[in-house]
Amino acid sequence: MRDEFLWVEKYRPKTIEECILPEITKKTFLEFLKKGEIPNLLLAGPAGCGKTTVAKALCNELGVDYYVINGSDEGRFLDTVRNNAKNFASTVSLSSSAKHKVIIIDEADNTTADVQLLLRASIEEFSKNCRFIFTCNYKNRIIEPLHSRCAVIEFSVNAKHKPQLQSEFFGRLNTILDTERCESDKSVLIQLINKHFPDWRRILNECQRYSAGGKIDAGILAHFSDVKVNDLIKHLKEKNFTDVRKWVVSNLDNDPGVILRRIYESLYSSMDSSSIPAAVLIIAKYQYQIAFVADQEINLLAALTEIMVECNFL
């Protein structure tokens, strides 16, 4: 029932043709379907761009049994791999005529090197009966022995493909909103897509959230307007932790990566030159952690606190 409520699940593409991808990337997956088989795959790209959707669509179209494990679930991940996944991979499917089963390891870059070594061993142990699809935001966090056993497909979008993909998603989004009987201002949808591209999942989640009022119009622009950091810089300069925290809480709707980027862009006009190198290193550290931390608010506040303590402002 919950899946039917969440738009990202309700409208998740079921086939590769339905997926919004650069043509050359889509062609690669269609070739796999034509052959009726896939190699072990490592799908790499930014959050929300469709990696897990593609993995499931491949399995659905190939008619294979598949099992999904989330790499972010550290507490149960090892036990799941050693027990459930092993039992799944080692048995022959009774419901499918496909040559192989498939195990999808979602967010594989959130697993440790030791866990990835276990996964590499599993690839070899079950090679006759099972294929693995790994998804990750950062492929450099996947160990080379696992890397080398997979065909790596990057979900990167260059400037040439961006307008076409945005246009496709704009059309898809309008269809969804019509189905949900939600009125929308097209110019607002365009701004929302521009802001979060290529994170389709976030765009759809934001639209579902704003649709609760029955209409998506200019009234929501204040919720995702460009980040203004002037007040934040003032609080950092005054080393006022309480006001910094209040600023963070009031800006939770904004992407923490964008906030850190805006602070970076303001460094030369707001910070003592001797402190800028340290600030850049702090921003880079916490920008990297955004992809896998459990609590974005705490991560952002930690970054700002470190900047506040370590750096001197003009």
Steps between C-alpha positions, in 0.01 A plus 500: 500500500784738584654450155170602344506822702857599411515647150859386450378140530157542344648652183833317493575398138459128441698476175830640371317690226301684768817606686625854442863450395749635246448312173841332504444370856152373419636326189749306716222360717282420200788296357509296820127432460549399138762244609272379779776513760699749706855498640573609855434875496618805692261791441658828613347846512346772718214431740152469352606471135342156445765238575279278717206549263713380207623200699143393582379570146775276358397218733131543420554497125738204513248313715755416768452451872681776688578597857580856619732582790568857613864572577404775744348249739830438681351322799345213303697513173759233577245257638275561199785430256622193687157348553209625288703596193706181513189284518343698215808482276576133558157366402349451157196709415174307473300796370724622219665347195778764503860380514586696812351658808604855588601660830480880505729667755364852530729779626800264494737792562365519856651160582847449646797353312468175702136464398589568138761224514224266619287611206787435260527147637124456457524604133750221441323242715163541329615590147316205342165587650494870584592846373556808716399859433663761723385861513711781644526878506880496517678224310834592660361355825473158337814286539689410182451119534121559489532765231693267272234229517223728374408690185499862619224724362504865600178700518679822415317778315693742285379844400385375159254247648371715786223692310361181346486315834345797678238525227418129527462523876289815470258305279501204740439729797205669332344161427540396866350825627206466260443144623511621860265787409742760627508841333846637423672811372728375221762768566523386862550138391782614270670680790464193720653277232786744441573518872522126569608354162588213456345381828164382360410334829534823695303699242214251517509489880492880514204513261308245706571701811386831350198336335342447843345845458349396166710740295866559414544869421724800570399488865750218558796687348605630840554140610763427237633844411874543455695474824597834657789465744553863608331448837681169548839664435412765758419233760822310421703820532342569840558135599138481602426128501136543603421724202699275264289204611178700459610594146566134415159390632322773302682396180450123513305512173816605319759254375790494753742466207369825354535673838864393530559611141358846578727529803797401284409769246486762776837419658710766326262779590431394858803319639857584593723371219709292740189301599374424150710182440371347827140595410534336156622175658214503752240563227647223282492251790136560588393532136635149445319366808160626377461186286496254788431668836180404682406853610561789259412764760768377741757469220438856379503640853828317571655654186389850596617454860846393381521800268384729781763365742795465262465802272521878539257728319553858382 
